[in-house]
Amino acid sequence: MTSNGFSFEVTALDRKTGARAGVLRTPHGEVRTPCFMPVATQATVKAMRPDEVSDLGFDMVLANAYHLMLRPGIEVIERAGGLHRFMGWDGGILTDSGGYQVFSLGKDVKITAEGASFRSHLDGSLVFLSPEESMRVQSALGADIAMALDECLPYPADRARTERSVSLNLDWTRRCLSSHDNPRQALFGIVQGGAYADLRRRSATAMAELDFPGYALGGFSVGEPREMTLELIDATIENLSSDRPRYLMGVGDPEGINASVALGVDMFDSVLPTRTARNASAWIGSERVNLRNAAFANDDGPLDPACGCYTCKRFTRAYLRHLVTAKEILGFHLLTVHNLYALSALMRELRASIES
C-alpha cells in the first residue's frame, strides 16, 4: 500500500499465527513493525531526551493533539516549524486526535453531531472540537500520521448507547476524511464498537470501505477484561484490509503485546512503561516489580540480570531503591530507560521470530 509518500509493506508472515512483520515508510523515515510507540503526550517522552528514545530503537512516538492545542497552543508549535522541530525529534510522529482525552479529562462534556464541547482541564475555558477542527490542529502540528476524531465510550456501555456512538463515529470520520488536506500526512480511521463484536465488525467494515492508509482499534484499555479485548480484536481484525497497518491503541504491557501481535496487530502505544517507572516499578520479563519494596534495600544485584540496558549494566537494585524512596529524579529516569529498553527488545524479538 502506497499513498503520498506513505507506504506499508508486509515483509513476513508467521506460519502458525496471524503475526506479521513489516515496514511502515513515512516522510520521517521507516518504522519496523510490529512496533511500540512511546507516548510523548506533551511533546516529550517523560524523563527522556529525544536522542535517548531513538538510541533505544524507537522509530516513532505518539503526541497528543488535545494537550498540545491547550498548551502551549498550535500557534507556538507552528512558529517553531512544526512538532518535529519543536520537540527535537527526527523520527516519525503519530498524533492522537484528542477524542479520548475529551471524554476522560474534559469537564461538562457535551456531544452532538457537530462535535464535542467541553471545559479545559487546565483553566476551565470552554473548548469546541469538531472533526474539521481536529484535522486543522493535527495538520498544523505536522505529524506523519493523524487520527480521526472519535468518541471513546467507557466500559461498560449499553448496546443502544454503543450503537449510536458507532454511527456518530462513522459520520465524524467521513468529515475528517473530507477536511483532511495535508498531503504529507496519513490519516487513520478508528474502529469502535465497545464490547459488542458485531458492532465492531460493522465499524471495521465501514472504515475499510473508506480506504484509509491505516486503521486503529480504539476503545480498549478502558476497564474491560483482557480476555474480552483479545476476543474482540480477533473478531474484528479480519474485516480490515490486510495490506494496511493495524494499530491497537492504549495497550503496552508485554503480555498484551505478545497476544495481540499473534492476532495480526502491527502498532502499539501506551503510557504504561513511563508511568510504571514514575511509580517506582519496573518490568522483569512480564513481571512488574516495585523498587520501593524493602526487600531490595540491600540487594546488590542488577535490576534484571538478563537485561542489557544502561540501568541494569551499571546500577544495583539497592541504589535504585534508594533513588526512588528519596524521590530523586534520576531514579525515575533510570527505570524509564529500563522499561522502554525492555519493550524495544520485545519488539525486536517479535520481529525476528516472525521473520525466521
Buried (B, 14 or more C-beta within 10 A) or exposed (E): BEBEEBBBBBEBBBEEEBBBBBBBBBBBEBBBBBBBBBBBBBBBBBBBEBEBBBEBBBBBBBBBBBBBBBEBEBEEBBEBEBBBEBBEBEBBBBBBBBBBBBBEBBEEBEBEEEBBBBBBBEEEEEBEBBBBBBBBBBBBBBBBBBBBBBBBBEBEBEEEEBBBBBBBBBEBBBBBBEBBEBEBBBBBBBBBBBBBBEBBBBBBEBBBEBEBBBBBBBBBBBEBEBEEBBBBBBBBBEBBBEEBBBBBBBBBBBEBBBBBBBBBBBBBBBBBBBBBBBBBBBBBEEEBBBBEEEEBEEBEEBBBEEBEBBBBEEBBBBBBBBBBBEEEEBBBBBBBBBBBBBBBBBBEEBBEEBEE
